Amino acid sequence: MLAQKVISIPITKIENNWKTKSDLAHSMHSACSRICSFPISIPNYFIRNYTKEGDVVFDSWSGKGTVPFEALRNNRIGIGNDKSPEAYILTHAKVKPITIEALQQCLIKLKRRMSRTNINEDHTELDRNASIFYSKKTFEQVLRLKKVLIGDNSRDAIFTKAIILGLLHGNGTNHFSLPCSHSYSMAPNYVKKYVKKHHLRKPSRNVLECILNRGKALLANPMPNIEGYAFNDDSTNLSLESKSVNMILTSPPYFGIQTYAWANWLRLWFLGYNYKEIKKTLAESGAASVYGNFMKDSINELYRVLKPGGRCFIVVGDVKIGPKKQPIKTAEFLLPYCQDVGFEVEKIVRDTIPSGKRVMTYISENQGIKKERIIYLKKPRHR
Ligand SMILES: C[S@@+](CC[C@H](N)C(=O)[O-])C[C@H]1O[C@@H](n2cnc3c(N)ncnc32)[C@H](O)[C@@H]1O
């Protein structure tokens, strides 16, 4: 039965049928690069083919917020949820942007507050690790910014924090750090050695100026006319109302293959979190029983929030887990949970996505992910 439902469609064909990446581009997409993000064409394909204007589109593991943002751009109501605090900030900024004037005002206030802030207290090990990325002058400003922004959950502050998350590390002219990866926070010891070996210079920045420059660039394209919503819930316990969503497009963690907390340790540090604590709250388990229970509860929630007749698309990758590198087809592994809760399984689309275009672009095939698949689900009308 199941084998008949598994079909192979080149997802690149889906993408090409739609529009090219440059047609879909928007300045906000460069806010912050983050591991395992959707290419823009995937949300556009599903949003435009399976929803109409005014519908509600939801992503339960929204990462940097591409699905809700693309929903808004298509005049749908976009809602994103992610348990990781830095992903929540990035999603929030996408669904509730601010104007350049508001950003300028926010930076004026920040400057005033930063000048009054004392940073001469004992530094933690994480502070010391963070300092490796910056010149002394830049790091002092980063510490002040961190201190004044912690606990400020105003809309302007959240948007400003999102810009900062995208500037903490990278190799552009506005990045605060020495030249390094933009998508993930590199390990401090590795960076230390790398700096020595390559005689890297740590740039001296005026961080507020960098934020303004980046803000102007991000806000260059017109923002959607509609605003969306961002949540910071565990996917097993969503605060969304039952039957409130027309379509779900989402991509959960693939067992324990990704390490979102560690990969974002510097961004989490800036927001005032220790990545080790955040790791405990995220689904990062390679054990089939733990992952299975997490996904069962999360799929129950997806079913609950979806309207009868609504569609749900889940992108997952095949993985190899455990010391014996046991191969698991995650989509097939999840099917019983989808069926038990009441979903009709329409099909699984097996990808032929070229490696550079996958969600998991940073992991090579021999490290784990061989293929990604999309599970097509429908909630029956009578439920
Ligand atoms: C494959 S990524 C999704 C990426 C997203 N599609 C994008 O385009 O950026 C999976 C996400 O699940 C989040 N996550 C992990 N455990 C979670 C949990 N228990 N509840 C909600 N989100 C969680 C991670 O922070 C990560 O952003």
The ligand as an SDF file (V2000), in Angstrom:
LIG
                    3D

 27 29  0  0  0  0  0  0  0  0999 V2000
   14.4860   21.8240   10.0780 C   0  0  0  0  0  0  0  0  0  0  0  0
   14.4620   23.2170   11.1540 S   0  0  0  0  0  0  0  0  0  0  0  0
   13.2190   24.2300   10.4270 C   0  0  0  0  0  0  0  0  0  0  0  0
   13.8190   25.2860    9.5410 C   0  0  0  0  0  0  0  0  0  0  0  0
   12.7880   26.1770    8.8620 C   0  0  0  0  0  0  0  0  0  0  0  0
   11.9570   25.3900    7.9590 N   0  0  0  0  0  0  0  0  0  0  0  0
   13.4590   27.3160    8.0830 C   0  0  0  0  0  0  0  0  0  0  0  0
   13.1990   27.4630    6.8880 O   0  0  0  0  0  0  0  0  0  0  0  0
   14.2350   28.0730    8.6730 O   0  0  0  0  0  0  0  0  0  0  0  0
   13.7120   22.6120   12.6340 C   0  0  0  0  0  0  0  0  0  0  0  0
   13.4440   23.6570   13.7270 C   0  0  0  0  0  0  0  0  0  0  0  0
   12.8440   23.0250   14.8550 O   0  0  0  0  0  0  0  0  0  0  0  0
   13.1460   23.8240   15.9970 C   0  0  0  0  0  0  0  0  0  0  0  0
   12.8400   23.0160   17.1850 N   0  0  0  0  0  0  0  0  0  0  0  0
   13.5860   22.0370   17.7610 C   0  0  0  0  0  0  0  0  0  0  0  0
   12.9270   21.4930   18.7970 N   0  0  0  0  0  0  0  0  0  0  0  0
   11.7310   22.1260   18.8920 C   0  0  0  0  0  0  0  0  0  0  0  0
   10.5930   21.9960   19.7480 C   0  0  0  0  0  0  0  0  0  0  0  0
   10.5660   21.0890   20.7440 N   0  0  0  0  0  0  0  0  0  0  0  0
    9.5210   22.7960   19.5360 N   0  0  0  0  0  0  0  0  0  0  0  0
    9.5340   23.7240   18.5370 C   0  0  0  0  0  0  0  0  0  0  0  0
   10.5910   23.9150   17.7280 N   0  0  0  0  0  0  0  0  0  0  0  0
   11.6730   23.1160   17.8790 C   0  0  0  0  0  0  0  0  0  0  0  0
   14.6110   24.1880   15.7850 C   0  0  0  0  0  0  0  0  0  0  0  0
   14.9630   25.3480   16.5120 O   0  0  0  0  0  0  0  0  0  0  0  0
   14.6580   24.3930   14.2610 C   0  0  0  0  0  0  0  0  0  0  0  0
   14.5340   25.7570   13.9340 O   0  0  0  0  0  0  0  0  0  0  0  0
  1  2  1  0
  2  3  1  0
  2 10  1  0
  3  4  1  0
  4  5  1  0
  5  6  1  0
  5  7  1  0
  7  8  2  0
  7  9  1  0
 10 11  1  0
 11 12  1  0
 11 26  1  0
 12 13  1  0
 13 14  1  0
 13 24  1  0
 14 15  1  0
 14 23  1  0
 15 16  2  0
 16 17  1  0
 17 18  1  0
 17 23  2  0
 18 19  1  0
 18 20  2  0
 20 21  1  0
 21 22  2  0
 22 23  1  0
 24 25  1  0
 24 26  1  0
 26 27  1  0
M  CHG  2   2   1   9  -1
M  END
$$$$
